Amino acid sequence: MTQPTWGIVATIKAPPRAVLDFAAHHLDLGAHRLFIYLDDDNPAAFDALKAHPKCRPLLTDDAYWRKLGMKRRVKHQSRQFENARHAYGRAIGQVDWLAHIDVDEFLWPDRPMSDQLAALPETCMGARIRPAEALAGEGPVTHFKTCAADRPTRDRQTAAIWPDYGAHLNGGFLSHVAGKMIYRTGIDGLKVQIHNIWVHDKMNPGETTLADTTLLHMHAESWPAFRAALEYRLEKGSYRAELKPGRQGALTMHALLQTLRTEGGEDAIRQFYDAVCTARPDLLARLREHGLLRSHALELDRKRARHFPGIAACQETIHPIFPD
């Protein structure tokens, strides 16, 4: 029996090095196709991706949007939806499964993705991949925090691990705890959202958790990256005001960060970041005690050199331009 093939769709506005790190990591895992929608004029990334036989990059310029018969959407989330829809049509006959993720998210399977997908029941239209959020630290190994899937356990552990801020955090995460979906291609009526899929009027029909794969989210991997992305996230991204709080009675992430800044200025924001997002020994010990610590060496430089030789001169920047 032929093993299922899989691929990635991503809308990316980031420096070439970040784009190629993302692509190289997933090619290294065995991705059969990468449908990369570059959200800005990024010729260096486009040319490198175009030269790889498994990559299908597109520059989403004005001509691209005219070809789709629409104006460029103002919100980046809307552009992600449209690009994911476009890629779903392109994927027919190329891959059996497709995952819609961001440039700062890296799949981490404990065994080959194709084996895991082959084991899913035919009734499963999409499988959920649960996240782990990166902690800032030095060295080749990156530490990640995970969180329990069931809400009572998650809330209890969050309060124990982060007594100062846990009342307003969902699993200790600054970003999403829902994870992302990998879904079958060629299904009539399937529509892709950020964290879910719909098939006609049913959300996530036959949903299964892909238990042997984690979505490593480099959401706040360093203080410079977090601080550089903060204003964008507060206005347009994952901390924007209209999003709901992570738990009943909690402040939204927008309200929490704005309150900290109002009461304590930049020092309060930094104190919050250090407490929640840095790989301090005491935090690592508490996460380990609750079984919520994961540690991985991503080796992105090695992977980029393997899949995109000669591109090592890409400029390193502290953060993607297009943060979530």
N, C-alpha and C positions, 0 to 999 in steps of 0.2 A: 504494500500500500504506500502510495506517495505521501510523503510528509507535507503538511500544509506550509505555505509560504506566508510571510508577514512583512509588513512595511510600516513606515511612519509618515504622517503628514504633520507639518509644523509651519506656522507663520512666524517669521523671524525678522526682527530688526536688531542687529547686533554686529559687533566687529567681526571681520573675517575669521579671526582665530577662534572666537566662540562658536561661530557657525560650523567650522570644520571640526572642532572638538566634539560637538554634538553629533555630527554626521559620522565621524570616525568611530566613536564609541558604539553606535548602533550597527554600523557595518561590521565591526569586530564581533558583535553578537550574532551575526548572521542575517541581518535585515536584507531582504531581497530587493526592496525599492524604498528610496527616500524621496518623498514629494515635498520639496522645500520651497515655500513661497516667501521670497525676499521682499520685505515690506518697505524697502528703500532702495536707492541706487547703490548696489554693492557689487561692482564688477569683479573685484578680486575673489570674493566668495563664489559668485556665479560661475566664473571661469573654472575655478578649481572643482566645483561640484559637477559642472557640465562635462568635464573630462573623465569623470568616473562612470563606469558603465551601469552602476546601480542607482545613480542619483538622477533625479528629474527636477532640476531647479527652474523656477519661473521668477522673473522680475515683475512684480505687480505694479507696473507703471500705469499711466493713463490709458495707454493702448490696451492693456490687459483688461481694465475695468470696462472700457468701451466694448470690447469683444464679448464680455459677459452681459452687455446690455444694461449696465447700471453705472451710477456714479460711485466713486470711491467712498465707502462708508466712513463716517467721522470717527466712530468708536472702534478701537482696535479689536474689541471682542466681536463686533459685527463682521469685521474683515476676516477674523478667524473662522467664523461660521461659514461665510461664503467660500473661503478657500478650502475648508474641509469638505464642503459639498462638491466643489469642483474636483477635488482629488478623488472623491468617492467614485465619480464617473470614470476618471482616468484609471483607477485601480482595477477595474474589471478585466480579468484575464491576465493581470500582472501579479497580484497577490491575493491570497485567500482571506487574510486578516489585515486590519489597518488600525494603528493606534494614533490618536490625536493628542499630541503633547507639545510642551514648550521647550525653548532652547536651554532653559536651566533645569530641565528634567531628564533623568537618565534611567532607562530601564536597567534593572539588575536581577537577572534570573539566576536561580540556584541550579537549574538544569536547563537544557536547550529549550528555547521558546517553542520551537516546532513540536517537540515532544509534549509540552504542556498543552498546546492548542489541539493536538491530535486527540488528546484524552478528554476533551470537552464534549458533552452530549450535543447531539444535533439540534436540540431545542434551545441551546444557548446561543443567542444572537450577539451577546457582548459579555466580556469578562472584565471584572473590576480589578485594577492594580492599585493596591493601597500604598500610601506615601510614607516616606521617611524624610525628615527635614534636617538639612546640614547644620552642624555646629562649627563655629569658627575656631581654627586652631592651626598650629604649625605642623609641618612634617608631611610625609607621603601618604599617610592614612587620614582619611576624613571620617569623623564621627558623626553619626546621625541619631536623632531621636525618632522613635516611632510612637504610636499610641494605640490603645485598645480599641477594637471595633465596637464593642458594646458600650453604650453611653454611661451607665452607672459606674462601671469599672474605670472608664476613662476619666470621669469627673473626680473620682476618689484619688486616683493616682496623680492627676494634675495638681490637686490641692496639696498632696504630700510632697511632691517634687519641687513645686514653685509656691511656697506659702505666701510670698509677698504679692504675686501677680496672678496666681492660679484661678482666682475667682472670675477673672475676665478672659481667661485663655481656654481654648478648646484643644485639649491634649497637649498643651504647651506649644502649639504651632502658631506661627504668625500668619501662615497661609492656609491653604485648604487641607482638610483631613479626608475629603471624599475620595481622593485619588482620581485616576483617569480610566477610560475604557479602551479595550482593544476589541474590535467588532468585525463581524463577517462582512465580506464584500459581496456585491451582486444581489443584495436583498431588496426587493421592491418596497418602496415606501420608507426606507431607513433614512433618518435624519440625525445629524451629529450635533451635539451641544458640547459645552466645555467638559462637564463631568458625567454626562449621561447620553444615551441614544434613545431615539423613539422609532418604533416601527408602526406606522399609521398612528393609532391613538394609544398605543401601549408603550410605557417607558421601560427600557431595559428588559425586554422579554427573555425569560430563561436565564437571568443574570446569575453568574457564578463568580466567585472570587478566585483570581489566579494566585493561589496561595504560595507558590514557589517563585514569585517575582515581586520585587519591590520597586516603587518609583522613587528614585533618589532625587530630592528636590533641593537644588542649590539656591534656595530663596534668599538667604541672608548669610552667605558663607564668610563674609568679612565685614568689619565695621565700615570701611570706605565704601564698599558696594551697597550695603544697607542704607547708609546715609545719602549716597548719591541718588538712590532710587526713591527715597522717602517722599519727596514732594509729589512726584509723579503718581506714586501709589496712593497717596492721600487724596489726590484730585481725580485720578482716572483709573487707578489700578485696584489691587486687592485690598486696600485700606479705604476705599472711597466711602463717602458718608452714607450712601443709600443701602449699603449691604447690612444685613441683619447681624446681631451679635451671635457669637458661637454657642451661647447657652442662655437659658432664661435668667433674667435678672442681671446679666453681665453688660458691661459697656461694649460697644462695638470696638474693633481695632482702631477705627478712625477716632472715636471719642476718647479711648484710652490714651493714644499717643498725643492727641491734642491737649488733653488734661495734664499729662505729664509735662509737656512743653510749657503750658501756661503756669504750672505751679513750680517747676524746677528748671526750666530752660533746657539748654543742650545737655547739661550734666545729667538731668533726669532721664532723657532719652538714652544717653550712653549707659547709664546705670541699668536701665531696663534691658538694653541689648546685652550687656555683659552677663546679667543674671539669667536670661532666657536663651541666648543664642551662642554662647561661647563654651568651649569644651574645657571648663574648669574641672579639676579633679573631683570636687565635691558633687558637681552636677553629674559627671560621668558615673560616679559611685551610686547615686540615687537612681539614675536611669538603669544601670546594671542590676541593681537590687530588684527593680520592678520588671526586669526582662525587656526593657524598651531601648536598649543601646545596640546599635549596629555600627560596625567599623569596616570601611572598605578603602582600598587603594585604587583610585580610578585610572591612574596612569594615562592621562589624556595626551601628554606629549608623545608617548610611545605610539599610541594608536593613531594620532594625527600623522606622525612620520611614516607609519606603515601604509596608510590608505591614501595620503596626500603627500608623497615625497616631494621635496623641493619647496614646500610651502612653510618651512620652519620660520621664515622671516616675518610671518604675520605679526603685526603689532599686538602686544598684550595690553588690555585695558582692564580697569578694575571692575567693570560691570557692563552687562548688556545695555544697549541704548533703549531697548524695548522691554522693560521689566514688567512682570505680571502685576 
